[in-house]
Amino acid sequence: MRHAAARRIIARLLKGQGFGEQAISQALMSALQDREDCPEALKQLLDQSDEVGTDSAHPYHGVLNQAPIPTTERELCQQLAPAIGDHPANIGLSLASLAALVQLWPHVASDERPLLRVRFLNGLTTRSAPLESQASREQLRTWQRMLPTALDPVPPSVASLQGLLLETTPEGAYRCLAEHLDPHLDMRTLARVLGTLAIAVQRQFHDRDAVALHVLMGATALERLAPLIEPELIASLMAQLSHQLWWCRQRSQLVPIRNCIDPTSWPFRAAVASGDISTAQRAARTLSQEPQVFWQETWILLGDSISRHDEDLPRALGVVSALAWRSGRGSVSPDDAAGLAACFAGIAHQRDRILQ
């Protein structure tokens, strides 16, 4: 992250009380500007955007207020990642918040670091979510005791983990994940697979409250933070995030997306603007075969969202940033492209309903 951009973000965050969606959005905007393929016009738009506000939160009162101030990103993660495990409400968003703070940390002055850490802790302990969507450390230990005494670790893959989404009980979902939680297995790959499963939920259901998107953002954050966190803690956070994903699919009452039977092909942006999610997904899959064009169109969609001052801008930034990380400079997965299209078309559909 560029120092000048980071300093502007830090100054804004210190004026608020928390560290949530608005803080994440500001960090994501700066990170997207650093991509070589981000058009200059969008970089200027992101640079000039002051529409993202600050997060409100209740004051944190706890022992971490007196803990030493971390000097490195690794120390920061070692100190704050356990706190996330202790407060698992919407753990996906909390992990995304930590990833954003890690990006900013090298640019924070020594006298500002205690204040910014407090902003993070305020947001973490204020964050709420249905109790059923949370898995505490104690609950994980209970489920662990119910497992067979020996499990052969399975390399993480979509094929081996997709059954997690279909389990009818949280214990069953944990059992499915536990086969992949050997510390010697690649936790970054496991995080990548959880992100793929979150996208699968986005492709099949209306994600109006961004519950699946927050899991995707959390999985992307875990993939990035894995080298900075101890393997045992990563495994615990992964289990808590997978529970949020299971709850999202099985208990959050998401409405299925109706498939459009009209075979007409639409240009990508026109399909998104129509608000028809299945049409938009079909167009995105086709366009994903031309990654450069796909990103050109995606940058335009994001720029339009910023120019309209959409209240759903955090959703747009979240899905674009996750997909940018997952695809890097290479090809774009058709499923990932369809997930992004579902998010933008869903936003367009909601906007049209409000205007009506």
N, C-alpha and C positions, 0 to 999 in steps of 0.2 A: 504494500500500500504506500502511495506517495505521502511524504511527510506533511506537505501543505494541506492535502485533503484530510489526512488523519487529524491534524490540529483543529480544523474547522469542526469536524465531527465531535471531537473531545469537548470543545467549548460548548457545543449544543447540549451534549449529554450531561455535563456538569450543572446545567441550568434546570434539569429535570430531577425526578426522584427515583425513577426505576431504570431498568435495562431490559426492554422487551422488543415487541415487533418494530417500534419506531427506530430503536437503536440498531437492531439487526438490519433494517432497511437502509439506513445510512451507511453502514459498513459494506453492505452488498453493492450499493451504488458505486462506492469508491473502488471496490474490487473489479466490477465490470468495466470501469473506465481503464483499467490496466490491461485489458485484453487487446491484443493487436488488431483483431478483426472488428472491434467496436468502432463504428463510424465516428468521424470527428464531430459531426452535428449532434449525435447522441451524447458524446463525451461532454460537449458544451452544455447540453440540456441537463445532464446529470450534475454537472459542476455548479450550475446556476439554480438548481432546484432547492428551494427553501420550504417546500410544502410539507416535508416530513417533520412532524413535531417531536415532542418528548414523551416519555412514558411516565405515567403516575404510578405510585406504589406506596405501601405503608412502610414506616421505618423498621429496619432490622435490629433486633436486640439479641445478641448471641456472642459466643466466645470468639468467633472469627474476627470480630471487631478489634480484638486485642492481639490477634496473631501477627507474626512478622509480615511485612509487606514483601511479596514476591518480587524478585529482580529479573527473572527470566520467564519466558512463556512456559517452560516445563514446570518451574516452581509454581506458577499461577495455576496450571492444570492440576498439579498434585494437591494443591490446597483447596480448589473450588470444585473439582469433579466429585469428591466424596459428598460435598454439600448437595449437589444435584441428586445423587442417589438417595440422600435423606429426605429430599423434597421432590418426589417424582410426579407431581401434578404437571401434565403436559410436558413430559420430559423431553420430547422432541424440540419444543421451542426453547427449553432451558439449554439444551446442548448447542443449538444454533446461537444462542446468546453467548455462550462460552467461546465458541469459535470466533464470533465477532469481536469479543473482548481480547482474545489472543492476537487478532490482527492489529488491534489498536495499541496493545501494551508497549511495544518498543518506542512508540511516539508519545507516551504519557510521561509528563515531568514527574520527578520524584515526589514533589509535594501534592500532586494531583492523584497519585495512585491510591492512597487510602480512600479518597472521596469516590473514585470510580469503582473501587471494589465494593464500597457500601451501596452504590447504585445497583450493581449486579446483585448483591445479596438482598436488597430491598425487593427487586423484581422477582427473584427466585422464590422468596418466602411469601410474597403476595399472590403469586400465580395460583390459579385454582382450576380444577377440572373435576368431573364426576369421580367419586371414590372408586367406582367399578373400573375406571380406566387406568388406575394407578396400581402398581405392584411395589410394595415396600420391601426393604431388605429382609424383614422377618418373614414376609409371605414367600419370597424366593427360597429362603432356607427351608420353609415347610414343604414347598413343592419338591425341593431337592431331596429331602428325606424320603419322599414317596417314590423316588426313582429306583430302578433296579441297581444292585450294588456295582455293576460294571456295564459300561456302555462303550462300544467301539466308536471312536470319533469318526465323523463323516465329513469329508471336504465340503465346504459350503457351496451350494449351487441353487439356482431357482427351482430345478427339478426336485431337489431333496427337501427344500424348505417351504414350497408352496402349499403343502398340506397344513401348515400352521394356520392359514387363513380359513380353513374349512373345519377346524376343530370346534366342537360345541362347548367345551369347557376351558377355562384358563389353565387348568392343570394339564390338559391334553396339549394345549399350545406350547406350554413350557417344556413338556416332554419332547415335543418335536424339535424345539430349539436346542435343548440340552445336548442332543447328539452332536452339535456343532460347537460346543463351548469349551473345547480343550484349549488351554492357553497356548499350546504349540501350533494350533491351526492359525491361519491368516485372518486376523480380526478385521483387517481393512476389506478383504474380500467378503466377509460375512456382512459388514456394514453395507457394502455395495449391493448385495443380494437383498437385504432388508429394504433398501431404497427402491429396488426394482419391484418388490412386492407392493410397496406403497403406491408406486405408479400404476400398478395393475388395479388397485382399488380406485384410483383416480379415473382410470379409463372406463370403469364399469359403473361408477356411482356418482351422483351429484355431490360434490364436496363443498357445499355452500359455506360451511363454517371452517374450512381449511383444516379439518382434523387429519385427513390423509396427507395433505401437504406438509403439515408440521412434522409428521413422522418422516417424510422424505427429507425435509430440512435437517432433522435430527440425525438421520442415517448419514447424510452427506457430511455433517459436522463430525460425527464419530470417525468417519473414514479419514478426515483430515487431521483429527486430534489423536488418533491411535498411537502414533509414534511418541507422543508426549505423556501418555497415561499408562500406568502399570497394567499388564495383561489381565490380572485378576479383577481389577476395577473396571476395565473395558468390558470384560465378560458380564459383570453385574449390570452395568449400564445398558449393554446390548439386550440383556434379558428384560429389563424394565421397558426399553423402547419396543421390543417385540410384543410385549403385553399390550402396550398402547396401540400397536398396529392390529393385534388380534381384536381388541375391543372396538376399534374403529370399524373393522369389517363385520363383526358379529353382533355388536350390541349398541352401536351409535345410531341405528335406524336411518342409515343412508338410503336415499331413494335411487333405485336402479335407473340408468340411462336407457331410454328407449332407442332402439336401433331405427335409423331412417331407411325405409325401403326404397326411396327414390335413388336410382343409380347415377343420377346426374353428377358429373364432376364439377366442382367449384374451385376457383383459385384459392389458395390458402387463406389470405387475409379476408377475402369476401366470405369464405366459409366460416371463419371465426366470427366475423361481424354479424352473421346471420343468427348467432346464438344456438344453432343446431349442433350439438356436441358431436354426434356420430358423423355428420357431414364434415365437420372440422377435423376430426380424427382421421378420416379417410384421406382428406387433402394433405394432412401433415405426413402421413405415412408415405404418400407418393413423393412429396417434396424432400423427405429425408434422404432420398437417393441422390440428391444434389446438395450436400452439406453447406456449401458456400451460399447458395441461393436461400436455403432454409434459414440460415442465420441472418442474411440480409432482411428477409421478411420478418423475422422475430425481432430484430432491432427496431424496425418500424413500429411493430405492435407495442413494444415497450415504450418507445418515444411517444406514441399517441396516448398511452396510459398516463405518462407523466404530464403531458400537455393538458390533458383533461382534468388533472388534479383528482384522479380517481381515488375514492376512499379505499378501493381494493388494490392500490399500488403495492402494499406489502406482499400480497399474494402473487402479483405479477413478478415482482423482483425475486421472490422466493423460488418460484418454479424456473425462471430463466437462469438464475444463479446455480441452482442445483443441476440443471441440464448442462450448463456451461462447464461445470466441474466434471460431470460424468463423461462428457464427450471430449473434453480437452480440445485438441486441434485436429482430431481425427473424425471418423464418420459418426453420424448421429443414428442411434438405434431407432427403428421405426416405432417401437413401443414407447420410448422416451419422448419422441416427437409427438405421438398421439396423446401422451399425458399432458404435455405442455399445451397442446391445442384444446384439450378438455378444460383445462384451467381458464384459458383466455376466453373460450366460447361460453363457459359458465358465467364469467364476469360480464360478458356482453349480454347474455340472457337476463341476468339480474338487473343490469342497467336499463335495458329496454322495458322491463316490467315496472321499474320505478318511474320511468318517463311516461308510461301509459297512465 
